[in-house]
Amino acid sequence: MKDSYKWGIIGAGKISEKFAEGLKSSPKAECYAVASRDKEKAEAFASRHGFRKAYGSYEAMLNDPDVDIVYIATPNNLHYSNTIAALSAGKNVLCEKPFALNSQELAEMIKLARSKKLFLMEALWSRFLPSVIKVKELIETEQLGKAHVIQADFGFISEYNPEGRLFNPSLGGGSLLDIGIYPVFISLFLFGYPDNISALSIKSPSGTDNTNGILFSYKDGKVSSLMSSFAVNLDTEARIFCDKGKITLNRMFHCPTSVTISEENETETLHINFKGNGYNYEADEVMRCLDQDLTESPDWSLNSSIELMKLLDEIRLQFK
């Protein structure tokens, strides 16, 4: 067990900004190094967030022997290669969602991590948020009876730019991997892996999935109806319908938010206590696991990420 862990960040974009802010709420986290292909951008990032070192290449940071954990927040198409490079350099890795572009890439990442006995986890921050954990508890304890239906969506209007990461196929663009992953995750987390999958997509001019409709069904009668879109503003809520009422993860359900319980004519909103901006919870999980000499999280295991990627692969097959 260490008193603190030195974090290195690959990528100096918006998500890295949020993650760096979250690290400041993790007592054992040390904001140590950041790497960007643009040295000036790395230096500006380091200055804003109090990082000790700034590197103008990913390789240079990975060669720093003092880096304990690498957080990868590059575009989707680079997650595989950046993770392989970090693991090859002997670093523990927390990689942004989607973990990879497909199951084959993910399998190779996991194989390398396990062979080198290094920690690896997908940075699906929602899994560790108190609001999401609370909803899981409400469903498992059947406070409103058995849960039968999930409706979850995530959508916002994004200006079409065929070169931007949201619409460029070569960058792993499309609403499913960027935001649709959250409705898919919440269904997998609450209801498990579905027995049947149906999906359709309206494509953007560049061929990426723009607006998606996904239906999961289960042999025990449960159903999940999921949507993602870059064309319209959706509620971005997750609603779970039970025997005696409804549980709602309120707007921006993938973020720290409130939970509303609706039962007959009564409605109660639970205001969850959060610390930091929410990204700190996944960082805390990584360090907790390393303290216990674990190479993966028991709460968001590599097998869970395998299931999630398998779902994303099957959904995209149906988009074609």
TIROTI-752179 format. One record per residue: x, y, z of N, C-alpha, C, O, CB in turn. Coordinates in pm, whole numbers, plus 32768, in hexadecimal, padded with zeros to 4 digits. Each point is the difference from the previous one (the first is absolute). Glycine has a CB too. Example, Ala and Ser with C-alpha at 12.3 -4.5 7.8 and 13.67 -1.06 7.14 Angstrom:
! TIROTI-752179
85277DC7830C7FA780778000805A8078800080687FFE80427EDB7F8D803B 809A80DE7F3B8052807780067FB3806D80498033806F801180437F527F18 
END
This chain:
! TIROTI-752179
80557F8880007FAB807880008058807D8000805F800B804D7EE97F79802E 809580D97F2B804E807B7FF57FB38074803F7F868000800780E77FAA7F26 7FDF80B980FF7FC1807980367FBE80517F927F9A80418017810F7FC380A2 7F917FF97ED17FC8804B7F8F802C7FBE7F7E805F7FB17FFC7FA38126808A 7FB67F4A7F10801D7FCB7F7B801380757F9F7FB1805F7FFF7FCB7ECD8032 80EB80CB7F7E801D80687F9D7FB67FDE7F7F80187F997FC180CC809580A7 7EC3802C7F727FAF7FED7F88803F80487F89802F8071800C7F037F798081 80CE7FD17F018024803E7F817F8A7FFC7FA27FBA7F9A7FF9813580248027 7EF980AD7F997F8E800A7FA4803280087F71805780517FE07F20802180D0 80527F3A7EFA801C80067F717F8A80447FBC7F8F7FCD800381007F608004 7F8B81467FBC7F96804F7FC37FDE807680577FF17FF2807A7FB47F437F15 804F814080357FE6807A804F7F8080457FD17FFA807B7FFA80FD7FA1802A 7EA57F957FBB7F8180367FD27F9C8018807180268006807580017F867EB6 7F58808180B07F99802680617FED7F97806D7FF3802280757F9C805F7ED7 80707EFF808D7FEB7F98806580767FFB80617FED7FEA80777F8A7F917EE5 8101809980718075800280587FF88074806280297FF4807380607FA37ED8 7F4080DA80887FEE807280597FA57FD98075801D801E8073800380827ECC 7F727F1D80A07FA17FD88068803D7F97805D7FED8005807A7F55802D7EEA 81087F708062803D7F998052806A803B805D80097FDB80757FCC7F7D7ED5 807B810480838066804080527FC0804A807580347FFF8070806180177EC7 7EFA802B80AD7FB88046806C7FD07F9B80678006801B80787FB280997EE9 80197ED880707FD37F99805D806F7FCA80567FEA7FE180757F677FE57EE9 8127802C806A80717FCB804D801C8054807D80307FCD806580307FD97EC7 7F8280DA80CB801B805980717FAA7FDE807A801E802A806F802180897EEF 7F557F01808D7FAA7FD5806E80237F7580317FBB7FCA80577F9080C57F4D 811E7F368027802D7F7B802A807F80108053806A801E7FC97F307F747F69 805D805A81518072801B805980817FB67FDB806D803480177EEC7FF38099 809B7F627F1780777FB27FE2803680197F7480677FC87FDA7F457F8C80C2 801181007F178028801A7F77805F80767FF97FE78069803C7F417F3A7F72 8144804C8008805F806C7FE87FFB80257F6C801A7FAC7FAA807B80078115 7F4A80CA7F257FFF80327F76809180127FD4803E8066801C7EE0800E8003 81157F287F9C80907FFB7FE8802A80297F73805480587FF07FB47EF580B8 7FBF80747EF3802F801A7F787F8E7FFE7F9B7F9C7FBB8013813F7FE0802A 7F3680B37F577FA07FFF7F9280507FFD7F7E806A803D7FF67EE780438091 807B7F387F1680427FF67F7E7F9F80257F917F8D7FD67FFF810B7F78805A 7F9A81017F497FB580247F89806280027F8C8079801080147EDC80788070 80797F697F048056800D7F8B802D808F7FEC805F801B7FB67F2D7F247FE1 8030811D80AC8021808F7FFC803A802580897FB7800980627F90802B7EF3 813C7FE380B08042801B80817FC6807B80457FEF8001807A80E27F967F2B 7F1080D0800E7FC8807A803B7F787FE4803F7FE08035806A809C80567EED 7F357F2280677F7D7FDC803780107FB280827FB58016805F7FEA7FE57EBA 80C37FAC80EB801B7FB3807A802D805C80707FD67FF0807380677F487F03 80188127806A8032805D80667F91805880377FFB801B807880E37FE47F18 7EC8802E80187F8F8053802D7FA47FAE805A7FD080328066803E80587EC7 7FD97EF880AC7FAC7FA68050803F7FEB80897FBB800A80667FF47F837EC9 80D2805780D480477FE9807E7FF9807A805A7FEF7FF4807A80AB7F6E7F12 7F72811380397FFA807C804E7F758015803C7FF48029807480BC80397EF9 7EE87F8380457F77801480307FDE7FA280737FB98026805D800580237EBF 80757F3D80DF7FD57F99805F806A7FD880657FE97FA580507F81800B7F00 8108809180AE80657FE48065804D7F807FEB802E7FC380617F4580B98038 809C7F587EEA80517F8A7FE48094802780008024806D7FD47F207F2C7FA4 810F800E80B8808F801D800D804B7FF97F7C806180497FED7F927F6080F8 7FE180017EC180497FEC7F837FA280057F887F8C7FD88008811C7F9D8073 7F8D80BE7F177FB780057F8180597FC87F93807380287FF17F0780A1805A 804F7EDA7F68804C7FBF7F967FC3801D7F777F87800A7FF280BD7F4180AF 801480C27EFB7FD480197F787FED7F837FAE7FE780087F87808D80CD8086 7F967EB680337FE27F817FBC7FCF7F9D8068802580078075808980257ED7 7EFF7F7780887FCD7F9A805A80727FA5802E80077FD880747F1880307F1A 813B7FD88014806E7FA5801E805880368070802B7FB480577FD17FFD7EBC 801D80D180EB8057803B80667FC47FF1808B80477FE38060800E80C07EF7 7F287F7080B57FC17FF0808380017F6E802B80167FE280757F5A80E67F5E 80787EDD7FCF7FFE7F728022808A7FCF802C800B7F9C80477F3B80437F15 81228067807B80887FDC802B8026803B8087806C7FE480347FD2800E7EDD 7F69805F81278019803980847FE77F94806A7F8F7FD2800E802F81197FA2 80A87EEB80987FF07F91805F7FA8802180787FD57FA68048810A800C7F71 7F0780D0805D7FB2802680767F697FFB7FEA7FB380088060810C80887FE2 7F167F637F417F6F7FF97FE37FCB7F79802F80317F987FD37FE881057F65 7F847F6581227FC47F8480337F897FD27FAD7FF17F887FE5805980BA80FE 7F62801D7EF47F837FE07FBA7FF1805F7F8A801A8078800E7F797F3380C8 804580217EB97FE880527F897F6B80047FE37FBE7F987FF68125802D7FAD 7EEA80B480507F7580147FD5800480287F6D804380607FDB7F707FE6810F 80047F707EC2800180167F6F7F7E80427FD67F947FC9801681047F707FC8 7F73813C7FE57F89804B7FD78013803A7F747FE180757FE87FEC7FC18109 80657F787EB6801280267F757F837FDA7FB07FA57FC380378156801E7FDE 7EFE80437F697F8C7FD67FB07FEE7F697FFF805F7FB580177FC281157F59 7F657F0A80767FDC7F72800A805E7FA37FB380207F93802F7EF680B67FED 81157FE37F6E80517FA97FAC808D7FEA803680497FAA7FCE7F3280A57F71 80AD7FFE812680867FF3803980037FB58085806C7FE480347FCD80F07F5B 7F537F0A80A77FFE7FBF8083804F7F7D8000804A7FE3805E7ED680857FCD 80D07F4A7F6C80467F7F7FF7809880147FFF80477FC880537EF67FD77F31 80F380B1801E809180117FF2803E8044807A806D7FDC802A7F75802F7EDF 7FD98057812F80358044807680047FA48079805E8004804F7F4A80D37F58 7FF17ED580677FFE7FA18071806E7F987FEF80457FDF80617EC380437FBA 81087FAA7F6E806A7F9D7FE68089803E801F80557FBE803C7F1E7FD37F11 80A280EC808B808080428019801780138096806F7FE980317F7E808C7EF2 7FAA7FB48125800E80178090801B7F7E804A80567FFB80587F1180CA7F96 80507ED37FF080157F7E8040808C7FCA7FE080437FC980567EC580087F9D 812180417F9180857FD17FD7806E8048804D806D7FCB80147F3980017F09 803C80B0810E8060804D804E7FF77FE080958047803B80517FAB807A7F04 7FB87EEC80CE7FF57FD6808B7FA780568056800D8002807B80D27FA47F6C 7EC380A47FD97FA9805A804B7F767FC380177FCC7FB87FAA80B1810A7FF5 7F497F5980D47F737FE380197FAD80627FAF802880737FED80087F3380FD 7F5A802E7EE77FB580527FA17F6D800C80257FBE7F9E802380E1801C7F2D 7F3080C180A87F71802080027FE480427F79802F806F7FE77FC57FAD811B 7FBF7FA07EA77FE880327F787F70802B7FEF7FA37FB8802781117FB27F83 7F3A810A801B7F7980377FEB7FA97FA07FAE80317FAE7FB3802F813A8058 7F1F7F27800A7FA07FB57FAF7FF780437F77801980777FF67F647F4180DA 805F7FFF7EC57FFC7F6F7FFC808E7FC9800C805F80387FCA7ED07FCE7FA8 80DD7F8B80D480817FC4801E80547FED7F818079801780017F207F7680C5 802680497ECF80417FE67F7F7F9780107F947F8E8024801D811C7F3D804A 7F7B80867F1B7F9F800C7F947FB27F807FE97F9680027FC180FD80A57FD8 7FA17EE980997FBB7F807FED80357F9980628061801980487F79801D7EC4 7FE77F5780F580247F978060808A7FC77FE880447FD7805F7ECC7FF27FB3 811C80337F7280857FCA7FE3806D8057803E805C7FCD803F7F4D7FD07EEC 804B80E680C38060805B803E80007FF08097806A7FFA803F7F7680A87F05 7FA87F5780F67FF57FF5809180417F7F80328044800180677EE980857F93 80BF7F0D7FC0803A7F818029809980088005803F7FC9805A7EFC7FC07F42 810080BB80038091800F7FFD80318058807380687FE4803C7F9380007ECB 7FBB808481198024805780707FFE7FB18083805B800A80527F4680BC7F33 7FF57EED808D7FF17FB3807C806B7F94800A80387FE8806B7ED080457F94 81137F917F9180677F977FFF80868038802C80477FC1804E7F3E7FC77EFA 809F80ED80858080803D802580038029809280627FE780467FB8806A7ECF 7F7A7FED811A7FFB8029808D800E7F89805D8049800680637F2680BA7F5E 804C7ED4801F80067F8A805680887FBC7FFA80307FCD80657EDB80147F7A 8133801F7FAB80847FC17FF5806A804E804E80607FC680327F5F7FE17EED 802F80DD80E98060805480487FD6801B809080478044804B7FF580247EDB 7F4E7F6381007FCB801080887FF48093802780278029806D803E7EFB7FD0 7F6281297F657FEA808E80167F6A801C800C7FAD7FB67FCB812780817FB7 7F0C803480C47F73802680107FCE80407F80804580507FC17FDC7FD28137 7F657FB97EE27FBE80397F8A7F6C800D801C7FC17FA3803280EB7FF87F33 7F1B80DB807C7F70801580127FCE80657F9B8047805E7FDC7FCC7F6C8119 7F7380217EDE7FBB80607FAB7FCB807280577FC37FE980697FFE7F617EF1 8057812F807B7FD68076804D7F6E80217FE27FE180677FC5810B7FF18039 7EBC7F4F802D7F7180197FF47FD2803780877FCF7FB7805680107F907EFA 8033813B80BF7FF5804180837F787FEF80407FF57FFE807B80B180A67F37 7EF27F4F7FFC7F797FF580367FF07F89805E7FB18005805E7FFA80687ED3 80A07F2880B67FF67F878052801B801D80937FCC7FBA805780797FBF7EE4 800B80EC80E2802A801980897FBB8078804180208025807080B97F787F53 7EC7809F7FF57FBA807480387F9A7FD380697FB97F9E7FEB806680DE7F3C 7FD87FCA81497FA17FDB80697F6F7FFA7FD07FB27FAF803280E980B8806F 7F3F7FED7EFF7F777FFF7FCD7FE27F7E7FB87F947FC68013807381327FD8 80557ED87FC27FEC7F837FB780007F8A80607FB07FA37FF280BE80C17F43 7FEB7F9F812D80067F9580647F7E7FFD80517FD07F948023812B80847FEB 7ECD805D800F7F828007804B7F8E7FC07FB27FAF7FB7803A80A1811A8036 7FA97F487F0F7F967FC67FAE800F7F687FFB7F9C7FB880078058811A7F6F 80857EFF807D80187F6F80027FCC7FC380837FC27F967FFF810980887F6D 7F4F802581017FD27FD280847F687FFF80087FC57FA18034810D80BA8034 7EED800D7F647F6E800880037FC27F8D7FB17F997FC980298076812F7FEE 802E7EE57F797FCB7F947FAD80187F7980427FA77FAB8000808080DF7F33 80507F618103801F7F7F803D7FAD7FE5807E7FDE7F8E801C810880867F88 7EFB805680A77FAE7FF080797F6B80047FE17FAD7FEF805A810B8079802A 7F267FAF7EFD7F7480037FD27FAB806080527F917FDE802980887F367F8B 801C816480637FB58064804C7F7C80227FBC7F9D801B8043813A80418013 7F2A7FA27F237F8480197FB57FD07F807FBB7FBB80067F9A808B80EA8043 7FDD7E9F805B7FE07F817FC080677FDF7F95806A803D7FFA7EA37FE88034 80D27F7C7F80805E7FD57F98800780677F8F7F9B803C7FDC80357ED4805D 80A781037F92801480597F8E7FE67FB47F7E80287F8D7FF2808180FA8090 7F127FBA7F207FD97FBE7F83803280467F8280207FBE7F9D7F1A7FF180DB 80CD80D57F8B8020804C7F878064806F80207FF3804680647F277F867F3D 814980438008805A807280057FEC80527F817FFE7FC97F9180AB7FB880FD 7F4981017F828006805E7F908074805F801D7FFF804780657F057FA97F6B 815F80117FDA807580568016802A803D7F7B80007FBD7F99804C7FB7812B 7FD7810C7F3F802980437F85806C8067801D8013802B80727F087FB07F2D 812A804B7FF880688066800B800980427F7780237FBE7F9D80607FC48119 7F5F80FF7F43800480427F7E80138096800B7FCC8040805A7FA57F0E7F50 80DB80E77FF8801080927FF5801880207F6C80297FAA7FB38035806C813C 7F8980667EED8013802B7F76809180277FEC8035805780457EDB7FF87FAC 81307F6F7FB1808C801E7FE2800D80297F6D7FCF7FBA7FA7807E7FA3810A 7FF481137F378014802F7F7780557F9B7FB380697FD4802F7F85811C801E 7FE57EEE7F3D80457F997FB1808880327FD1800C80697FC07F177F3D7FF6 8143800D806B8088801C7FD380407F7A7FDE80277FB5805A7FEC811E8036 7FF97F0E7EEF80327F7B7FD9808F7FE4802E802A7F8C80027F3F80827F3C 80E1805A80E5808A7FED802E80097FF5809880667FD380347FE980AA7F03 7F487FAC810F80017FFD80927FF07F7380367FD57FA67FB87FCD81408049 80827F07807D80017F7880397F747FC380097FF57F85800280D680BB807F 7ECB80107F857F797FCA800E7FCC7FC37F7F7FAB7FA68003802B810280AE 805C7F887EDC7FC97FD47F7F80687FC17FA47FDE7FD77F917F7C80DD8085 81207F438014806A7FC87FAD800F7F6B801B80277FDA806F805081047F8F 7F6A7ECC7FA180097F6E8018808C7FD3802A800C7FA480517F40803E7F07 811C805D807480887FD7802080278020808F80627FC980347FD980587EDE 7F7A8037812F801A8023808D7FA47FB480607FFE801B8078804C80C77F3C 7F6A7EBF80167FA27FB680547F85805280217FC87FF5806D80F67F8E7FF2 7F1780D07F407F8E805880177F7B7FB680037FF87F887FE68089812B7FAE 7F167F99808B7F797FC8800C7FC98013808B804B800280617FEB7F587EEF 7F4780B480BA7FC4801C808280037F87805D7FFF8011807A7F7080987F18 80947EDD80377FFE7F8A8057807B7FFB805A7FF37FF5807A7F8A7F917ED8 80FA80838074807A7FF680508016807B8057803B7FF6806C80277F7B7EE3 7F6E810280838019807A804D7F9F80118073802B80198071802E804E7EC1 7F247F8C80B47F9D8018806A7F9D7F8C80107FCA7FEC806D804D81077F65 7FD07EC27FC47FA47F8F800A80347F94805C7FB37FAD8032800080847EEA 80CE7FCE80FA803C7F9F805B7FC5800C808C7FFC7F9D804980D780687F30 7F00807280AF7FCA801280867F787FBC80127FEE7FB98063808D811E7FAB 7F247F3C7F987F857FB1800B80187F697FF87FC27FB380497FC5810D7F52 80D57F16800D801E7F717FF7803C7FCF80837FDB7F958031804A80807ED7 803680388130803C7FDA80807F987FF5806E80017F9E804B80D280D27F6E 7ED37FF280537FA3800080717FA47F877FF77FD97FC88066803081337FA6 7FD37EDC7F797FAE7F887FF1804F7F8480277FCD7FA980467FB080C87F03 80FF7F86808980557F8D802280167FF980977FFB7F93803A8077807D7EE6 7FA58061811F801B8004808F7F877FD98053800D7FBA8065809B80F77F70 7EE27F7C80027F887FE9804F7FB77F7E7FDC7FCA7FBE8058802081387FBB 80167EE57F6D7FB37F8C7FD480577F8C7FD17FCD7F917FEE7F7F810D7FD2 81347F78802C80567F957FCE80017FF97F687FC780557FBC800C7F2F8114 806E80147EFC800E7FF17F6F7F7B7FD07FC47FC57FA180338133802C7FE7 7EDA80747F7C7F7C7FDE7FC880017F7C7FB480687FD17FD27F668121801F 7FBC7ED580027FF17F857FB17FEA801F7F6D80247FB07FA97F7E7FDE8120 802480E67F1B7FE980297F75802280947FF07FE88051805A7F637F017F8B 80ED80D07FA6802A80887FE37FC780297F79800F7FB77F9E80C5802E80EA 7EEA808F7F737FD3803A7F82803180907FFC7FF9804880647F397F217F92 810080C27F97803680877FF87FF380367F73800A7FB67F9E80958016811B 7F4B80B77F3D7FFF80447F7F80428088800F80098036806E7F247F517F4D 810180AF7FD6804A807D80047FE180577F887FF17FCF7F9080C27FBF80F0 7F4480F47F987FFD80637F95808E80377FF58037803480617ED180097FC6 81337FB87F62808C80227FEF801680947FDF7FA880427FCA807F7ED37FEA 804F811B806E802B80857FD780357FF87F7180167F927FCE802180AF8122 7FDF80307ECD80367FFA7F7680867FB97FF680217FCA7F967F698109803E 80C47F2A809880827FBC7FFC7FF47F6B801D80637FB77FFA8008811D804D 7F1B7EFE7FD87FE87F73801680037FD580927FE97F8B801E807780527F06 7FBD807F81367FFF7FDD808F7F717FFC80337FA7803F7FC6813B802B8058 7F077F4B804D7F797FF880387FDE80848044804D803180537FC97ED57FCD 7F7781327FBD7FDC808580317F917FF98069801180308070803180307EB2 7F4D7F6380B97F927FE9805E7FE37F6B80047FEC7FC17F987FB28125803C 80607EE180A47FF57F6F800F7F8D7FD9805B7FE38043806381127FAB7F79 7ECA7FA580007F9B7FC2805680287F70801C801E7FB47FA37F2E80E27FFF 80B57F4680DD80307F7B80297F9A7FC3805F7FCE8042805A812580047F8B 7EEF7F3B80067FA27FB9805580417F7F8031802B7FAC7FB17F1080B77FD2 80CC7F8F8102802D7F84803E7F877FBA803E7FAB8041803C813D80207FF3 7F117F1B7FC27F967FB68044803D7F888046806C7FD07FDD7EE8807A7F78 80637F86811080327F9880587F977F92800D7F88801A7FF88106808E8087 7FA07EDE7F957FA57F8E800B7FA0800C80757F937FC67FFE811B7FAE7F99 7F7A80D880D07FA8800F80747F9D80737FEE7FB78022805D80FF7F828033 7F4680997EF87F9B80667FE28030808F80097FB6805B7FDC7FA87F068075 811B80B67FDE803280898009802180367F74801E7FB47FA4803E801C8143 7F9E80B47F0E801B80447F82804D8081801B7FE5804580637F4A7F587F35 8131808480128045808180067FF480457F7980217FC77F9880817FE38116 7F2D80D37F557FF480517F8880648073800B7FF88052805B7F127F717F87 815580417FC08072805B800D801080547F817FE57FD07F92808D7F8C8109 7FBA81217F76801480587F8D807C805580148026802080707EE37FE37F65 813580227FB9806A806580027FF680517F807FD57FCD7F9980C27FA180F6 7F9381127F787FF280547F8A805A807B80078013803B806A7F037F767F7E 812180737FA3804280827FEF7FA680617FB5802A806F7FE080B57F1E8020 7EA480487FE27FA780517FAE7F96804A804F7FCA80657FD2805E7EFB7F79 7FB8806D812E7F97803D8052802B8002809380547FB2802B7EFA7FFF7F31 807580AA80ED8014800380917F9F7F9E80427F8780147FFC80C780DD7FF9 7FE77EA780487FAE7FA08049800380228096804E8054802C7FE07EF97F26 7F7B806F80FA7FF7801E809080817FDC80498020803D80677EEA7F9C7F8E 813E7FC67FD9807B7FCF803F7FE37FD780918043802A805E804A806A7F0D 7F0D7F1A80A27FD87FC580807FFE7F687FF27FFD7FCA7F927F7A810480AA 808A7EF180357FEA7F6F80047F8B7FE5805D80048024807580F27FAA7F5E 7EA27FF47FF77F867FE7804B7FEC7F69800D80057FB87F9C7F9481218013 80527EF980CB7FED7F7280197F737FEC80367FDE8034806B811A7FA97FC3 7EB67FD97F8A7F747FED80247FF17F7B804C802A7F967FD17F8A80F17F64 800F7F8281417FF47F8D805A7F6D7FE3801E7FA880497FD281397FEF8095 7F067F607FE47F777FDA80237FB28074803F7F8B80177FE080C47EFF8041 7FF4813380397FBA80628051802180917FDC7FD6805C804580277EFC806F 804E80BD7EE2802280887FDE807B80097FA5801E7FA47FB57F7F80A38122 80A880297F33806C801F7FA38076803C804B7FEF804F805D7F6B7FD57EE9 811E7FB68090807C803A80348042804A7F8C80117FC87F94800D7F80811D 800781367F66803B80507F96808980338029800F804380667F0D7FFF7F4C 81487F9D7FFC8080804580087FEE807F7FAF7FF37FF97F8580987F2F8097 7F73814A80267FD6807B7FBF806580337F99806B7FC67FED7F19807280E1 805880357EF0804880317F8A80977FFB80138036801C806A7F0880767F64 81047F497FC280907FE27FFE801C7F8E80608055800880597FE280E87F6D 7F7E7EA3802380017F8E805E80887FC0800E801C7FBD80647EFA801C7F62 8141803B7FD780857FC58006805F804E8059806F7FD3801E7F6C7FD57EFD 7FF980CE81108050805980557FCB7FFA80907F997FC18019809880D77F22 80137FA881237FC5801080857F7880477FF57FF980707FCE80EF7F99809B 7EB07FB77FC47F7A80397FF47FA87FCD8071802D7FB380557FEC805E7EB0 7F6A801B80FB7FA17FD480657FB27F887FCD80027FE07F897FEC810A80D1 7FCD7ED480027FAD7F8C7FE17F72801D80327FED8029807280DA7F367F9E 7ED6808C7F997F75801780267FB67F7B800780087FAE7FA57FFD81367FF0 7FB17F0880DA7FAF7F8A80137F6D80297FF77FD28053804F80E07F408042 7F0580337F117F7280207FED7FAE7F84801F80127F977FC3802481177F8E 7F6E7F6081117FAE7F8E802B7F72803080157FE68051805A80E17F3D8013 7EDD80417F417F74802D80017FFD80997FF7802B80387F9C7F8E7EFD80EE 8015810E7FDD7FF580927FFA80718046804B7FFA807980167F117F6D7FD8 815A7FD08039806E803A804C808180007FAD80207FA07FBB7F758013811C 80B280BD7F338080800D7FBB8067803680607FEA806580447FA37FC17EE0 80E37F9680E2806D802A8058808180087FAF80227FA27FB77F6E7FF48112 80B780D97F438081800E7FBD80707FF380668005804A80637F94804B7EEE 80BF7F0D809580737FEA8058807680507FCC802D7FEC7F907F817F2D80AC 808281428015807480517FDA807C7FBC80398019800280797F5F80D67F82 80D47EEC7FAE80727FAE8026807780588023801B80637FBC7F927EE37FB1 809A809680FB807A8048802280747FD17FA980217F897FFE7F8D809380EE 808F80407ECD80737FE27FAC8079804C80327FF3806C803C7F777F6A7EFF 810B7FF280AD807A804D8015804080167F787FF37FAE7FA5802F7FF28144 802280CE7F098044801D7F837F9F800F7F8C7F8A801E8014813A7F698040 7F6F80657F327FAB800E7F8A7FCF7F797FCB7FBE7FFA7F9880BE80D8802F 7FA57EC2807F7FD17F7C7FDA806B7FA97FC27FFC7F85800F7F2880DF7FD0 813C7FD87FDD806B7FB17FC3805E7FC6806A80497FA17FE67FA880EF7F4D 800C7FAB814380567FD1806C7FDB7F71802C80567FB780327FC58137801A 7F677EEB7FA27FD67F7C803180467F8F7FB5802A7F9D803D7EF880C48002 80EB7FAC7F3C80457F977FB6809580008020803F7F9680057F17807D7F43 80E3806380CE808D8007802780157FBF808880617FB780157FBA811D7F67 7F897F4580E180087FC180847FFA7F687FF580467FB980497F4F8111801D 80177F047F3E7FF47F707FEF80837FC27FD080297F97802F7EE380877F9E 813680257FD580817FCE7FCF80637FF6807380437F9A800F7F9180CC7F0E 80368002813280638002806C7FDB7F9D806F80577FC4803E7FDB812C7F8D 7F4C7F00804E7FD47F9D8062802B7F747FD4802F7FB080517F0D80E27FEE 80B37F517F4280267F7D7FCC80977FEB8008802F7F9580267F0B80707F42 81128062807480927FF48006802F7FED809080607FB880197FB480D77F1A 7FA97FB2812C80207FEC808D7FF17F6D802880477FCF80587F6F811B7FD8 7FEC7ED27F8E7FE47F73802080447F9F7FA07FE17F897FFD7F4580BF8063 81377FEE7F4F80497FAD7F9F7FA47FBC7F9C801B7F907FD48093804B80D8 7EE580677F307FA37FCD7F9B802680357F77802D80727FF37F1C7F8080B9 80A77FBD7EED801D802B7F797F8380247FB0800880297F8D80C17F48807B 7EC2808080377F8580337FC67F9C801B806F800D7FCD806F801C7FB57EBB 7F7480D080B67F9C802580647F967F95800D7FCB7FD27F9B805F811F8033 7FB67EE680AD7F917FA280117F7880417FE37F9E7FBA7FE680EA7FCD80C5 7F7280FD7F577F8280477FEA7FE880247F6E7F8D80097FD5808780508110 80557FBB7ECE7FF480107F6F80727FB17FC2806880367FDB7F2C80B28037 80557E967FE480687FA17FDA801B80077F6A7FB3803B7FB4800B7F30810A 80AF80577F19801E7FF57F717F967FAD7FB97FE280187F8C81127FFE80A5 7ED47F8880147F947FB27FC47F8480567FE87FB97FEC7F9D809E7F4780D5 7F90812C7FE77F90805D7FEA801880557F847FA580167FB1802F7FF18146 80A780277EF88021804D7F887FF87FAB7F837FD880307F9680BD806180F4 7F8F7EF07F807FF27FA47F8F7F6D7FF47FD87FE080047F8980ED7F7D80C2 7EDB807180177F707FF87FE37FCE80807FBE7FB37FFB7FA080317F6A8123 8046810E7F717FD5807F7FC98030800F7F707FB3802A7FA98051803C813D 80797F787EFF8034800B7F777FBA7F9D7FA47FE580217F8C80F8802A80CE 7F057F3E7FD67FB67F9E7FAF7F7780387FD97FD47FED7F8F80A47F5680E6 7F4681007FE77F80803F7FE2800F806C7F967FB280067FA180017FCA8147 80B280857F288017806C7F9F801F7FC87F757FD480377F9C8080805B811E 7FF87F017F42801D7FC07F7F7F807FCB7FBF7FEB80157F8980F97FAD80CB 7EC77FFA7FF97F857FC77FCA7FA0806E7FD17FC07FF27F98805B7F488100 7FDD81307FB47FAA80717FD8802E803A7F7C7FAF801A7FA78021801A814A 80B27FE07F008035803B7F857FF07FA27F887FF0802E7F8F80B3805580FA 7F627EFC7F8F7FE47FA27F937F7380137FCB7FE97FF67F8780B87F6680DE 7F0280BF7FF47F7580157FD57FEA80877FC07F9D80137FBA801C7F5780FC 80A380F57F607FF580837FC0801B7FF67F6A7FD180547FB38076801A8123 80067F2C7EFE802B7FF87F757F8F7FD87FA280157FF57F8780CF7FD180CA 
END
